[in-house]
Amino acid sequence: MHWLIIFFLFLVGCSENTVQKSKVDLYSEQGILLLGNGTEPSGIDPHIVTGVPEHKILLALLEGLVIFNPKNNGVLPGVALEWMISEDGLTYTFIFNPEAKWTNGESVKPEHFVYSWERILSPELGAQYADMLYVIKNAESFHKGQIKDFFKVGVSALENKLVVTLENPTPYFLNILTHYSTWPVHPETVEKFGGMTSRNNKWTRVENFIGNGPFKLDSWEINKSLKVSRNVVYWGNDSNKINGIEFLPIDNELTQDRLFRSGGIHLANTVPTEKIIRYREERPRELIEHNYFGTYYYRINTNKFPLNDVNFRKALSLSIDRDLIVKSILKGNQKVSYSFTPPDENGYNPNTKLEFNPVKAKLLLKESGYNINNNPLEVLYNTSEGHQKIAQAIQEMWKKHLGLNVVLTNVDWKVYLARETQGEFDISRAGWIGDYPDPFTFLDMMVTDRGNNKTGWSNAKYDEILNSAASKISTNRRYELYEQAEKILIEELPVIPLYTYTRTYLLSERVKNWQNNILDTNPYQFLSLE
Amino acid sequence: MIQLILKRLFTYIPVLLVVVIITFLMIHAAPGGPFDAERVASPEIIEKLNEAYNLDKPIHVQIYNYLYNAIQGDFGPSFKYPGRTVAELIMSGLPTTIELAIYSILFAIFLGVISGLVASLNPGKILDIVPMSISLLGICIPSIILGPVLVLIFGIWYEVLPVYGWGDNPGDKILPTVTLGTAYAAIFARLTRGGMLEILGQDYIRTARAKGLSEIRIVIVHALRGGILPVISFLGPAIAGLLAGSFVVETIFQINGVGRFYVQAAFNRDYTMILGTSILFTFMTLTFVLISDIMASFLNPTLRDSGGLE
């Protein structure tokens, strides 16, 4: 046995660093945050990337015209010191903060935003989030190549001002600006390392990167870590209490959990479901659970029989016991859905309902004329234990209450996406997280022929209501219209909402000023470490 | 000998060519593409993306273009990591993968050869039966099972070893090394035992014993050289197998090696990355097998003289 111990000691010796205190203790003293950040980011170009891990990193490196206010889901001044909105709600004038600088010391100018928005809207770049800017006049036409001249797009630079003209009054426009796809890039750097529309641009390399956020990029080792440190030329640097952040790409939730418990990270961005109850009992102050702006739902292919029958779809929905799913399977304080858009008690709270009523479900199934001896229905989902448990429960409920035969099919992520997009499914599991805190980010998805609709469902009245809501300045009036649209959706059920997501993660008590909000966004310059 | 090595090197070309073509056809036949995403892009955007990555051309043109560029060392841009080339991503992970493979092979040789030696010196006794039974178990348990079991025992139940990373925390190299090396240690043990038993029965060993040489001297100086020949012959395939096995181990322990790229690339339909890593692992497999053949030839003159490299 001795030689085995010696060999182990040899390997221990080969490992670098010898840490006495926990890493979290040591780094907290230095003001450095250690964040478990899910998967390795595919990049840090705000106009190309699309994921949550990328967003968390960009939040440190870049800044838009406004900053997300983590306390009330509103906005705070960012690169724009202040802004004026015309009476008709169509024109926004942003006055730039003279202290807003790039990491190379240059001022952030309105022209930089014009360049950046031209870049993301250029069809050649192939940006998947370009439609975030479609609210700007002619932006969609430019992106679709219908107009070639960017001067016709409603954005212009005027000394220290950026003037933006919208297609319709869009009261949530400022919220859209908190999304990274609207954030600026440094034009000279982008041009120098590949040009405006090159996807293989090398401007995001550590040695080339120039940002304007509260932190600057220090190092990036793929699949290991990405490190940033305080940007001393950032306009709000004096109030920034964090000296640096280390983003660790750990996609295994058990590994993150283990690392968190051993003091290796301040934040584990997920918690294994089976451990939630234990954390609630043993370490309740480190377990964070709050509402998230997302809905988990089943998408119905309304082009197929018998799913093209609204009574059949209603029967499916009425025979799902959502309470049971939330309490017995998910166990993460998720809320049962009664609308497609996640409700907000202080804002949009639609008066719709999704009841569990097996008796009514049976009657509707009869009305639909469906013969239970027909070919079984298929529920498609991407391989995941969580999706499987829910699908199995629903399979059982439909069998028990309706006598339906349902087969479950799990496939890998890309196969799942391809089958959904091509309409090769009966029912598929789906989830949607809002990009900005407005119901439009959900409801717009179900408009006829929208890429993310995927159900084949179309309703002219629904489209008309949403179109009409876009031109309303009054939030109350807009919400009324949204509610009307929501009622159509819940009445017709091309999607069957199941529950509203919650965010569940582990956060060290050393991290202060953390705000629980529905977008799960905390600009790091507002945090501190103890 | 040099001629024979050159001849073997020449066979790399058709092998790599076949690997590229088969891989190319397989990844294009797989459902789902690199630009499928939850947030569906418009057909115009998909068209632009296909254009940007040359996916709009017929498959034979794509293969030709790929081969033409690959010969010049350009393995293309990664689809998953825009702005990065496949070559630089591979180079970023290769040192870690090689380090993991070296530690694992050292562990496997160390544990395997000693166990095999002990067993061969005690045939039929408890010191033979126990290590050989354990080695059979080692061969049977794949790393995808062994890794999580070791994590559960040493990382979660006893909390004595880190379960994440490589070279970041003390002791974090132990579990990946043991996970990857165990199956090969078991094979080496059995090969050593078999080789040694054969040699120990030879006349020259009997002569050495008759001359009164100590058992240790007989084993170390006279028997071991011939006894571990099967181990040497198996080193090439073993290292190639270790590299392939590192895909799984790197994923289990979140190690930033090339293997993890391979696994992620397959899930992401990152075509160029799948091709680049396939070429790398084919090349390394061929090379390690060649090296082990050369080593075996040096240890065994009969192999060398009969052109064993062929």
Interface residues (C-beta under 8 A of the other chain):
Chain A: W3 L4 F7 F8 L11 V12 C14 S15 E16 N17 T18 V19 E40 S42 G43 D45 I48 T50 P123 E124 L125 G126 A127 Q128 Y129 A130 D131 K144 G145 G194 R199 N200 N201 K202 W203 T204 R205 E221 I222 N223 K224 P249 I250 D251 N252 L254 T255 R258 L259 S262 G264 D412 W413 K414 V415 Y416 L417 A418 R419 T421 G451 N452 K454
Chain B: A30 P31 G32 G33 D36 A37 E38 R39 V40 A41 S42 E44 I45 K48 L49 A52 P77 K80 Y81 P82 G83 R84 T85 L89 S92 G93 Y103 F107 F110 L111 I114 V151 G155 I156 E159 P162 V163 Y164 G165 G167 D168 N169 P170 G171 D172 K173 I174 T177 Q254 I255 N256 G257 R260 F261 Q264 F267 N268 R269
